Amino acid sequence: MISRSTIDRVFETARVEEVIGEFVQLKKAGSNFKGLSPFVDEKSPSFMVSPVKQIWKDFSTGKGGNAISFLMEHEHYSYPEAIKWLAKKYNIEIEETEQTSEEKAQINERESMFLVSSFARDYFHNTMLNSNLGKAIGLSYFKERGFTDETIKKFDLGYCIDEWDNFTKAALDKGYDLKYLASTGLTIVKENKQFDRFKGRVMFPIHSMSGRILGFGGRILTADKKAAKYLNSPESDIYHKSKILYGIYQAKKEIAKQDNCFLVEGYTDVISFNQSGVENVVASSGTALTSDQIRLVNRLTKNITVLFDGDAAGIRASIRGIDLILEQGMNVKVVQFPDGEDPDSFAKAHSNAELKEYLENSAQDFINFKVSLLLKDSNNDPIKKASVIRDIVTSISKIPDSIQREVYIQECSRIMEISERVLFSELAQLLKKNIQEKSKKASRKQSAPQQDPNEPPPEYFMQQESAQMGLVKGGLVSTEKIDELSKYEKEIIKNLILYGNEEVEFTEDVIDIDENGKESIVIKKYQNLVSTEIYLHLQDDEIEFSNPVFQELYSTIIHQLNQLEKLHINDLVNHSNPEVRDIITSVLMDEEDPNMRLSDWEGQNIFVTNALEVLFKAIPDVIFNLRRVLIDRKIQELMKEATENSAINIDLETIRNYTNLKMRLFDKLNRVV
């Protein structure tokens, strides 16, 4: 178990903007930073980071928190894993106390799979460097490929000895469970036998963006035609081939720095480029490019340069990925290597300066590349040329930005010697077709019983729609028909978080009796903390929040006040319940919501009153309104109960009392009934 002092040092040292900057491309926005949400696919940045408050907020999903919670949300770390990651990043020595057997048992299966994968990486790497077979076969192979010791270490390259269960035996001897060796695909279990999946292969560990080992790629070194040249880990809870890119961990900083990502096909292409000094490169690992892989790059840069070797057939098979990149609103360039060359061989045969010069001078826009490639096959055949034009316009139709589409149409018109009018007409038909397909897809989703896990939740689309109407606040959807009770509960929570420690001069009506026994109402003034004032009012009426998350947060706040006599927001942001964290960061980042800026109002000469100046009235008002709604509901319950069960007599006196109480609340609120 990590000691309290280590956790405190991590919290004191970690900077939320630096941590998130490892995973999301952030740009300065006033005193804050903004970027694209790493949780959903979006075109406009709605992800905000506040260095001053040391919190982040994703206005697309409502998620939020601090550096720890980001790692837990984004990388699926446990709390201890997030602490350890930060400690490593900031060179903080970890002090640990002995774990109990119960605490060890709490490590979930996913974490166990990560632990097994991490052991496998180290075992394969050490086997290659330190065993006779490893050095003679595995290390010799990588050395023959020209990889240096530094490169081998950087990518954790390794070797799995060509014996049926060499690795499996070693893992079992170290206490790792066969269950997790099988679930990660490292070991194949058949009846009572088990053997190594990657035996006789050199190993390429596949890292997540944060550096965790997700799976492996293994290359066979024999000429066995029955065996696949490359073998990947099977799909598992931690490894999804279509959602990762080889080299993203080593490349992420340089991609953000260079504001460009080179996309290649294989492991050795990535490694050779790195060794040549071009580090902003990733690979799709031999699979067709997917939207999830593109979104990984989109977090770091808007620019992708796709590198193709001289194999024309391979180019035609891979060029479909360009349309997917365009759909994400990204800028695409293409570099083709000379015949017989690929990124790996070209990087080895040229100096760093020559490689960089070739990449810069050979990069061409996707439209020019597609034209030059496809026209070779047309042989001036009008029908084939028309097909090429349609193919190019189809790619242009994928671009979400209308200005970019128009520029590309003009360029296509110039290159293909065809009128813009015809191209725009074709484009309009394709756009209409795209809209119809999306509409059908949305309809199918609405009628489907389950939510597609690869798509944003329905709440996201509700928020996007609400945002356009200026109704989203703090990541929580608001509508004109919002439940009144929830509205006032939310307002109370907001006041507690923002102003709980503020001391305000409140007023109350007090009955004064003079010497003659005549009663009169006197307004009495008194000082009180906002949190104390709210607590006393709710305690008097024994009010509990209908929203369980609000109730949990309220209980946490009151407990903190009773213990420390003051609210400590940092502790609240660290709450174990992610829903509570989301609410807190929603309130704290309210003013940062890109859809709701005070400056936008002020730009129209509409000035908003400082909230602190009206707290003396705002706090009682929200409490009176909450009471009013609760009383209304109580009256409705009594009436409904009597209507549904004729045997029950209507308690007119109770209803009358509740109604009178409601009228008095209206008076306090200065409301006209």
FINUMAR-481112 format. One line per field, with one value per residue (C-alpha): residue number from 1; y, x, z. Coordinates in Angstrom, 3 decimals. Each point is the difference from the previous one (the first is absolute). Layout:
i = (NUM	...);
v = (Y	...);
u = (X	...);
w = (Z	...);
//
This chain:
i = (1	2	3	4	5	6	7	8	9	10	11	12	13	14	15	16	17	18	19	20	21	22	23	24	25	26	27	28	29	30	31	32	33	34	35	36	37	38	39	40	41	42	43	44	45	46	47	48	49	50	51	52	53	54	55	56	57	58	59	60	61	62	63	64	65	66	67	68	69	70	71	72	73	74	75	76	77	78	79	80	81	82	83	84	85	86	87	88	89	90	91	92	93	94	95	96	97	98	99	100	101	102	103	104	105	106	107	108	109	110	111	112	113	114	115	116	117	118	119	120	121	122	123	124	125	126	127	128	129	130	131	132	133	134	135	136	137	138	139	140	141	142	143	144	145	146	147	148	149	150	151	152	153	154	155	156	157	158	159	160	161	162	163	164	165	166	167	168	169	170	171	172	173	174	175	176	177	178	179	180	181	182	183	184	185	186	187	188	189	190	191	192	193	194	195	196	197	198	199	200	201	202	203	204	205	206	207	208	209	210	211	212	213	214	215	216	217	218	219	220	221	222	223	224	225	226	227	228	229	230	231	232	233	234	235	236	237	238	239	240	241	242	243	244	245	246	247	248	249	250	251	252	253	254	255	256	257	258	259	260	261	262	263	264	265	266	267	268	269	270	271	272	273	274	275	276	277	278	279	280	281	282	283	284	285	286	287	288	289	290	291	292	293	294	295	296	297	298	299	300	301	302	303	304	305	306	307	308	309	310	311	312	313	314	315	316	317	318	319	320	321	322	323	324	325	326	327	328	329	330	331	332	333	334	335	336	337	338	339	340	341	342	343	344	345	346	347	348	349	350	351	352	353	354	355	356	357	358	359	360	361	362	363	364	365	366	367	368	369	370	371	372	373	374	375	376	377	378	379	380	381	382	383	384	385	386	387	388	389	390	391	392	393	394	395	396	397	398	399	400	401	402	403	404	405	406	407	408	409	410	411	412	413	414	415	416	417	418	419	420	421	422	423	424	425	426	427	428	429	430	431	432	433	434	435	436	437	438	439	440	441	442	443	444	445	446	447	448	449	450	451	452	453	454	455	456	457	458	459	460	461	462	463	464	465	466	467	468	469	470	471	472	473	474	475	476	477	478	479	480	481	482	483	484	485	486	487	488	489	490	491	492	493	494	495	496	497	498	499	500	501	502	503	504	505	506	507	508	509	510	511	512	513	514	515	516	517	518	519	520	521	522	523	524	525	526	527	528	529	530	531	532	533	534	535	536	537	538	539	540	541	542	543	544	545	546	547	548	549	550	551	552	553	554	555	556	557	558	559	560	561	562	563	564	565	566	567	568	569	570	571	572	573	574	575	576	577	578	579	580	581	582	583	584	585	586	587	588	589	590	591	592	593	594	595	596	597	598	599	600	601	602	603	604	605	606	607	608	609	610	611	612	613	614	615	616	617	618	619	620	621	622	623	624	625	626	627	628	629	630	631	632	633	634	635	636	637	638	639	640	641	642	643	644	645	646	647	648	649	650	651	652	653	654	655	656	657	658	659	660	661	662	663	664	665	666	667	668	669	670	671	672	673);
v = (0.000	3.458	2.165	3.144	2.154	-1.232	0.755	3.495	0.687	-1.180	2.350	2.905	-0.576	-1.166	2.654	-0.898	1.818	-1.903	-3.362	0.454	1.497	-3.493	-1.267	2.997	2.847	3.091	3.576	3.125	1.631	2.989	-1.252	-3.542	-2.644	-1.634	-3.013	-2.688	-2.394	-3.257	-1.820	0.674	0.919	3.744	2.714	3.057	0.023	-0.352	-1.386	2.614	-0.097	2.560	0.320	2.389	-2.374	-3.108	-1.690	-1.035	-0.093	-1.759	1.919	-2.637	-2.790	1.838	-1.805	1.891	-0.126	0.404	-1.650	-3.249	-0.336	0.725	-2.944	-2.189	1.047	0.074	-2.817	-2.082	0.086	-0.952	2.719	-1.505	-0.438	3.663	1.074	-2.196	1.372	3.577	-0.865	-1.422	3.051	2.430	-2.181	-0.441	-2.986	-2.248	-1.088	-3.055	-1.853	-3.741	-0.922	-2.247	-3.119	1.722	3.000	-2.254	-1.844	3.289	0.306	-0.574	-2.247	2.830	1.050	-3.624	-0.125	3.144	-1.519	-3.207	2.027	2.112	-3.138	-1.443	3.139	-0.144	-3.756	0.069	2.990	-1.511	-3.417	1.570	2.004	-2.522	-3.581	-1.782	-0.868	3.515	1.642	-2.482	0.212	2.952	2.599	-1.037	0.586	3.547	0.787	-1.215	2.390	2.751	0.808	1.399	-0.988	3.320	-0.657	-3.557	1.294	2.891	-2.350	-2.852	-2.455	-3.630	-3.672	-3.016	-3.173	-2.700	-2.476	-1.022	1.546	1.829	3.280	-1.571	-2.017	3.102	2.006	-2.753	-0.375	3.739	-0.478	1.361	-1.625	-2.169	1.629	3.363	-1.525	-1.463	3.085	2.176	-2.610	-0.485	-3.643	-2.312	-2.511	-3.190	-2.551	-0.801	1.436	3.532	1.489	3.390	1.834	1.860	-2.763	0.534	3.609	3.361	2.161	3.516	1.172	2.247	2.936	2.160	3.752	0.050	-2.845	-2.998	-3.275	-0.906	-2.874	-1.291	-0.510	-2.899	-0.640	-3.536	-0.526	-3.263	-0.620	-1.973	0.755	-1.380	2.550	3.665	2.334	2.344	-1.070	2.378	-0.476	-0.993	2.500	0.306	2.359	2.038	-0.548	1.231	0.069	2.460	2.553	0.253	1.153	-1.489	2.586	2.539	-0.074	0.793	2.496	2.040	2.845	0.449	-0.155	2.874	1.904	-0.413	0.357	-2.876	-3.795	-2.371	-3.124	-3.190	-3.657	-2.152	-0.235	0.244	3.066	1.812	-1.204	0.884	3.498	0.535	-1.104	2.402	2.899	0.199	-0.832	1.254	-3.253	-2.737	-3.167	-1.588	-3.384	-1.455	0.510	2.245	3.445	0.595	3.076	-0.842	-0.008	3.340	1.504	-0.942	2.194	2.703	0.613	1.003	1.668	0.806	-0.976	-3.505	-0.953	-3.500	-1.788	-2.588	-2.307	-0.606	-2.913	1.302	-2.766	0.797	3.678	-0.639	-2.217	2.595	3.173	-0.578	1.075	3.531	0.511	-0.991	2.591	2.668	-0.869	0.887	3.520	-0.587	1.159	-2.780	-0.108	-2.998	-1.066	-2.865	-1.631	-1.109	-3.426	-2.797	2.219	0.177	2.325	-2.524	-0.559	3.669	1.192	-2.480	1.009	3.745	2.447	1.843	3.186	-1.843	-1.740	3.230	1.792	-2.778	0.018	3.762	0.270	-3.081	0.713	0.822	0.769	-3.051	1.272	0.354	-3.405	-1.656	1.621	-1.050	-3.534	-0.627	1.701	-2.494	-2.668	2.045	0.060	3.028	-2.095	2.509	-2.476	-0.862	3.680	0.738	-2.767	1.595	3.360	-1.546	-1.764	3.280	1.919	-2.804	0.611	3.749	-0.624	-1.579	3.302	1.661	3.555	1.639	2.492	-2.802	-1.930	2.962	0.522	-3.666	0.094	2.936	-1.879	-3.121	2.118	1.418	-3.330	-2.064	2.747	-0.202	2.791	0.873	0.037	-3.697	-0.868	2.017	-1.717	-3.413	1.131	1.191	-3.399	-1.800	2.308	-0.567	-3.747	0.227	1.908	-2.561	-2.871	1.711	0.629	-3.676	-0.994	2.321	-1.432	-3.536	1.023	1.485	-3.219	-2.256	-1.472	0.489	2.838	-0.668	0.191	1.556	2.944	2.931	-0.458	1.569	2.629	1.327	0.771	1.564	2.247	0.927	0.978	1.875	1.795	1.458	1.506	1.357	-2.307	-2.076	0.988	-1.822	-3.103	-0.783	0.186	2.651	0.496	2.293	-2.974	-1.103	-1.464	2.873	-2.041	-1.046	3.590	1.367	-2.907	0.666	3.714	-0.769	-2.303	2.650	2.654	-2.350	-0.758	3.555	2.021	-2.449	1.784	3.519	1.916	1.940	2.376	-1.666	1.288	-1.652	1.112	0.069	0.656	2.897	0.687	3.530	1.101	-0.042	-3.566	1.085	-2.263	1.256	-1.481	1.141	-0.813	-1.385	-0.103	-2.605	-1.346	-3.628	-2.276	-0.943	-3.686	0.355	1.929	-2.671	-2.823	1.557	0.589	-3.531	-1.509	1.789	-1.584	-3.304	0.411	-2.592	0.376	-2.086	-0.362	-2.645	1.515	3.440	-1.631	-1.754	3.223	1.968	-2.565	0.165	3.797	0.059	-2.648	2.067	3.131	-1.790	-1.367	2.940	2.938	0.903	-1.367	-1.407	-0.162	-2.032	-2.833	0.145	-0.150	-3.176	-1.679	-3.757	0.255	1.216	1.420	2.192	1.123	0.855	2.232	1.802	0.694	1.027	2.685	1.100	0.179	1.502	3.287	-1.780	-1.710	1.003	0.304	2.286	2.836	3.080	1.932	-0.813	1.690	2.942	0.421	0.738	2.500	-2.473	-0.020	-2.758	0.862	-1.318	-3.074	0.903	3.241	-1.775	-3.066	1.467	-0.343	-2.864	-2.535	0.458	0.154	-3.349	-1.630	1.515	-1.212	-3.479	-0.032	1.292	-2.820	-2.625	1.340	-0.011	-3.625	-0.891	1.579	-1.859	-3.294	0.486	0.843	-2.930	-2.427	1.063	-0.179	-3.481	-1.428	1.170	-1.651	2.637	3.255	3.104	1.713	3.492	1.537	-1.304	1.137	3.413	0.323	-0.937	2.477	2.820	-0.839	0.181	3.412	1.306	-1.208	1.867	3.123	-0.475	-0.436	3.125	-2.127	0.902	-2.967);
u = (0.000	1.349	0.773	-1.984	3.141	0.686	-3.573	0.264	3.254	-1.585	-2.955	2.282	2.260	-2.249	-1.246	-3.277	0.904	3.300	-1.613	-2.874	2.416	1.516	-3.241	-1.863	1.272	-0.758	-0.009	0.094	-3.413	0.342	1.116	-1.089	0.727	-2.438	0.021	-2.131	-1.757	1.973	-3.223	-2.219	0.449	-0.447	1.050	-0.083	2.051	-2.131	2.685	1.287	2.928	0.444	3.597	-1.205	-2.657	2.021	-3.077	-1.278	-3.482	-1.319	-3.134	-0.916	-0.480	-0.255	3.074	2.516	2.483	3.706	3.144	-0.691	-3.577	1.096	2.400	-2.705	-2.549	2.269	2.446	-2.317	2.578	-0.859	0.652	3.367	1.045	-0.744	2.032	2.915	-0.145	0.182	2.739	2.078	-0.662	1.116	2.835	-1.642	1.199	-2.897	-0.262	-2.183	-1.374	-0.692	-3.249	-2.453	-1.307	-3.390	1.541	1.902	-3.220	-1.631	2.242	-2.431	0.422	0.905	2.874	1.129	0.143	2.134	2.340	0.394	0.666	2.596	1.752	-0.026	1.610	2.808	0.439	0.267	2.370	2.270	-0.049	1.269	2.747	1.201	-0.625	2.207	-2.927	-1.408	3.263	0.745	-3.425	-2.102	2.694	1.858	-3.155	-0.482	3.694	-0.153	-2.909	2.359	-1.699	2.244	-0.039	-1.682	-2.776	-0.514	-0.390	-2.278	-2.523	0.440	0.772	0.370	0.042	-2.139	2.116	-1.098	-1.189	-3.601	-0.427	3.197	-1.745	-3.107	2.072	1.979	-3.200	-1.624	3.182	-0.225	-3.541	-1.978	-3.392	-0.495	-3.432	1.586	2.720	-2.839	-2.259	2.848	0.740	3.606	-0.748	-2.266	-1.795	-1.438	-1.441	2.832	2.754	1.282	2.583	1.446	-1.859	3.121	2.621	2.895	-0.930	1.675	-2.332	-1.389	-1.866	-2.972	-0.385	-2.982	0.401	1.057	2.499	-1.929	0.473	-3.209	1.187	2.796	0.938	2.314	2.002	0.982	3.647	-0.352	-1.182	-3.057	-2.640	-2.780	0.671	-0.957	2.962	-1.432	-2.241	-1.848	-1.534	-3.676	-2.724	-0.422	-1.253	3.195	0.960	-2.165	2.053	-2.292	0.325	3.762	2.978	3.456	2.523	-2.535	1.626	3.463	-1.324	-2.634	2.231	1.691	-3.347	-1.319	3.288	0.264	-3.779	0.081	-0.182	1.581	-2.116	1.735	-1.011	2.436	1.902	3.443	-1.044	-0.693	3.218	2.242	-1.492	0.569	3.608	0.435	-1.236	-3.595	-1.947	-3.496	-0.996	-2.554	-1.194	-3.385	1.746	-1.052	-3.731	-2.322	-0.047	-2.969	-1.803	1.093	3.651	-0.403	-1.600	3.105	2.083	-2.679	0.565	3.584	-0.124	-2.321	2.620	0.752	2.505	-0.634	3.126	-0.357	2.650	0.434	-2.458	-2.907	-2.367	0.709	-0.653	-3.413	-0.930	1.084	-1.223	-3.521	1.311	0.465	-3.774	-0.262	2.648	-1.867	-3.237	1.711	0.635	3.740	2.500	1.556	3.196	1.528	3.597	0.824	3.415	1.818	-0.738	1.386	0.376	-2.021	0.388	2.268	2.418	0.019	0.813	2.896	1.455	-0.056	1.269	-2.279	0.299	-0.749	-3.028	-1.477	0.657	-1.728	-3.034	-0.329	0.517	-2.004	-3.104	-2.971	-3.612	-2.265	-1.969	3.102	1.224	-3.317	-0.214	3.525	-0.588	-3.430	0.601	2.780	-2.665	-2.416	2.167	-1.980	-3.176	-2.875	-2.049	2.945	0.858	-3.590	0.328	3.210	-1.752	-2.886	2.479	1.757	-3.254	-1.104	3.134	-0.664	-3.557	1.441	1.558	-2.187	1.237	-1.947	2.772	2.550	-2.423	-0.370	3.770	0.521	-2.793	1.727	3.317	-1.636	-1.602	3.378	1.850	-2.702	-1.034	-3.678	-2.391	-0.512	-3.773	-0.032	2.212	-2.128	-3.114	1.571	1.154	-3.495	-1.483	2.630	-0.527	-3.747	0.592	2.349	-2.620	-2.686	2.272	0.819	-3.692	-0.803	2.838	-1.286	-3.525	1.325	1.843	-3.127	-1.925	2.857	-0.357	3.664	2.473	2.954	3.066	2.037	-2.376	-0.470	-2.917	-3.382	0.599	2.901	-2.231	-2.566	2.719	1.232	-3.523	-0.585	3.320	-1.113	-2.981	2.192	-1.524	2.973	1.542	2.831	-0.302	-3.500	-2.881	-2.583	-3.333	-2.936	-1.982	2.674	-1.299	-0.337	1.122	3.216	0.595	-0.090	1.979	2.668	-0.016	0.519	2.927	1.498	-0.212	1.583	2.959	0.621	-0.881	-0.134	2.852	-1.371	-1.388	-3.132	-2.357	-3.437	-3.378	-2.991	-3.463	-0.428	-3.270	0.452	-2.499	-0.092	-1.039	-3.662	0.224	-0.248	1.822	2.052	2.462	3.609	2.804	3.006	3.490	2.631	3.317	0.352	1.991	-1.927	0.583	-1.286	-3.060	-0.937	0.644	-2.189	-2.909	0.091	0.493	-3.060	-2.244	1.913	0.351	1.918	0.915	-1.977	3.115	2.210	3.215	-0.966	-0.792	3.377	1.808	-2.021	0.776	3.712	-0.041	-1.800	2.326	2.992	-1.451	-0.656	3.561	1.993	-2.423	0.853	-0.468	3.103	-0.826	3.085	-1.219	-3.412	1.548	1.715	-3.271	-0.102	-3.351	0.619	-3.548	0.734	3.287	-1.837	-2.466	2.738	2.097	-3.133	-0.651	3.635	0.461	-3.438	1.464	2.381	-2.786	0.683	-3.754	-0.706	2.479	-0.648	2.208	-2.470	-2.766	2.224	0.891	-3.693	-0.060	-1.874	1.767	-0.537	-0.234	2.800	-1.412	1.597	-1.960	-3.363	0.722	-1.935	-3.148	0.945	0.583	-3.370	-1.783	1.293	-0.842	-3.508	-0.515	1.149	-2.486	-2.736	0.550	0.090	-3.247	-1.607	0.966	-1.338	-3.372	-0.123	0.825	-2.839	-2.471	1.134	-0.177	-3.542	-1.071	1.428	-1.448	-3.518	0.130	2.452	-1.523	1.663	1.886	-1.174	1.565	3.465	-0.367	-1.191	3.006	2.423	-1.680	0.274	3.661	0.549	-1.707	2.329	2.966	-1.342	-0.148	3.619	0.959	-2.012	-1.921	-3.482	-2.432);
w = (0.000	-0.929	3.032	0.718	-0.208	-3.557	-1.069	1.502	-1.871	-3.263	0.464	0.858	-3.009	-2.842	-2.420	-1.690	-3.234	-0.269	0.672	-2.453	-2.537	-0.282	-1.533	-1.460	-2.148	2.071	-1.199	2.138	0.481	2.299	3.400	-0.913	-2.632	-2.403	-2.291	-1.638	2.330	0.391	0.890	-3.031	-3.633	-0.461	-2.404	2.308	3.234	3.134	2.315	2.473	2.432	2.776	1.303	2.707	1.359	-0.965	-1.474	-3.437	-1.462	-3.088	-0.962	-2.591	2.525	3.329	1.350	2.081	2.845	0.688	-1.378	1.868	-1.225	-3.595	0.062	1.552	-2.661	-3.039	0.716	2.198	2.795	3.532	2.575	1.072	-3.639	-0.714	3.030	-1.111	-3.552	1.296	2.472	-2.863	-2.179	2.720	1.372	3.391	1.998	0.971	3.601	0.423	2.984	-0.044	-1.739	1.776	-1.738	-0.322	-1.746	-2.407	-0.781	-1.062	-3.074	-2.800	-2.986	-2.324	2.251	0.203	-3.798	-0.047	2.587	-2.030	-3.161	1.772	1.261	-3.538	-1.433	2.563	-0.385	-3.812	0.135	2.659	-1.719	-3.200	1.695	2.569	-1.222	-2.508	-2.303	0.333	-1.003	-2.760	-1.652	1.152	0.604	-3.156	-2.051	1.302	-0.407	-3.597	-0.515	1.134	3.317	2.734	3.673	0.799	-2.529	1.234	3.545	-1.033	-1.623	2.540	-2.813	1.033	-0.948	0.961	0.000	-2.441	2.637	0.615	3.443	0.970	0.744	1.549	2.485	0.998	0.566	2.058	2.082	0.767	1.308	-2.960	-0.510	-3.093	-0.344	-0.858	-2.156	-2.069	0.009	-1.319	-2.667	1.113	0.735	-1.984	2.195	-1.519	2.382	2.454	-2.182	-0.328	-2.343	-0.939	-2.769	-1.134	0.231	-2.386	-0.786	0.570	2.074	-0.522	3.150	-0.799	2.403	0.872	-0.259	3.659	-0.383	1.332	-1.856	-1.829	-2.156	-2.232	-3.598	-0.803	-3.182	-0.942	-0.966	-1.910	-3.550	1.121	-2.653	2.196	2.753	-0.240	-0.403	2.639	2.856	2.329	3.425	-0.257	0.917	3.761	2.692	-0.344	-3.657	-2.865	-3.179	-1.767	2.807	0.407	-2.028	0.296	1.176	1.345	3.451	-1.362	-2.560	1.878	1.186	-3.364	-1.856	2.113	-0.331	-3.792	-0.428	-2.465	0.111	-2.518	-0.501	-1.151	-0.189	1.990	3.273	-1.578	-2.013	3.289	1.627	-2.970	-0.236	3.716	-0.279	-2.923	2.128	-1.259	3.158	-0.831	-1.694	0.763	-1.728	-0.545	0.480	-3.314	0.520	-1.985	1.588	2.340	1.336	3.546	-1.041	-1.762	3.100	1.999	-2.315	-0.091	3.719	-0.745	-3.433	-2.899	-2.598	-1.285	-2.683	-1.355	-1.228	-2.784	-1.422	-3.739	-0.096	-2.095	1.118	3.637	-0.614	-1.535	2.938	2.552	-1.690	1.354	3.392	-1.338	-0.129	3.664	0.889	-1.965	1.826	3.278	-1.307	-0.228	-2.609	-2.075	-2.004	-1.748	-0.620	-2.367	0.112	-3.164	-1.501	2.111	3.068	3.212	3.031	1.756	-2.884	-1.049	3.531	0.268	-3.392	0.603	2.578	2.370	-2.064	-3.254	1.517	1.348	-3.288	-1.964	2.307	-0.320	-3.744	-0.992	2.084	-2.186	0.656	-0.035	-2.992	-2.202	1.147	-0.742	-3.427	-0.987	1.287	-1.509	-3.346	-0.723	-0.308	-2.102	-3.159	-1.203	0.023	0.558	2.030	2.266	0.334	1.097	2.590	1.310	0.328	1.938	2.273	0.783	0.574	2.344	2.059	0.014	1.223	3.158	1.087	2.668	-0.648	-2.848	-0.870	-0.345	-2.204	-2.334	-0.251	-0.874	-2.590	-1.674	0.050	-1.442	-2.730	-0.957	-0.016	-1.708	-2.423	0.842	0.962	3.667	-0.591	-0.875	2.963	2.431	-1.331	0.608	3.446	0.938	-0.867	2.069	2.988	-0.188	-0.082	3.006	2.007	-0.852	1.063	3.292	0.579	-0.577	2.298	2.730	-0.385	0.371	3.145	1.528	-0.605	1.080	3.510	0.895	-0.377	-2.318	2.278	-2.809	-0.329	2.395	2.399	-0.871	2.686	-2.063	-2.980	2.350	1.379	-3.471	-1.024	3.250	-0.348	-3.330	1.784	2.783	2.600	1.170	3.324	1.684	-2.117	1.294	-2.456	0.761	-1.722	0.606	1.241	2.477	3.252	2.489	2.985	-1.738	-1.066	3.545	1.428	-2.605	0.881	3.691	-0.778	-2.268	2.729	2.512	-2.280	-1.191	3.091	2.910	1.824	-0.609	2.968	-0.934	1.815	-0.101	1.219	1.623	1.059	3.766	1.896	2.433	2.829	1.423	3.529	-1.000	-1.269	-3.619	-2.458	-2.947	-2.456	0.456	-2.438	1.857	-1.551	0.851	-1.393	-1.022	-2.303	-3.147	0.748	3.566	-1.140	-2.543	2.461	2.722	-2.389	-1.431	3.434	1.378	-2.624	-0.073	-3.749	-2.017	-3.671	-2.476	-2.164	1.704	-1.399	1.372	3.351	0.082	-0.835	2.550	2.726	-0.890	0.206	3.349	1.425	-1.122	1.590	3.280	0.058	-1.352	0.330	-3.578	-3.508	-1.729	-3.697	-0.947	2.192	-1.681	-3.488	1.180	0.954	-0.663	-1.810	-3.593	-0.201	3.009	-1.600	-3.216	1.844	1.917	-3.084	-1.902	2.595	0.293	-3.782	-0.665	-1.148	-2.388	-1.978	-3.616	-0.559	2.951	0.344	2.095	-2.393	-2.785	1.997	0.892	-3.659	-0.561	2.899	2.204	3.368	2.536	3.690	2.186	1.754	3.342	0.109	-0.079	2.128	2.937	-2.137	-2.331	2.786	1.766	-3.367	-1.203	3.351	0.026	-3.581	0.936	2.896	-2.294	-2.521	2.752	1.466	-3.446	-0.452	3.429	-0.802	-3.344	1.738	2.505	-2.766	-2.175	2.912	0.795	-3.664	-0.567	3.229	0.696	3.427	1.157	1.168	-1.288	2.826	-0.900	3.093	-0.869	-3.605	1.198	2.314	-2.762	-2.356	2.575	0.505	-3.740	-0.123	2.708	-2.014	-3.036	2.158	1.048	-3.627	-0.927	-2.485	-1.216	0.009);
//
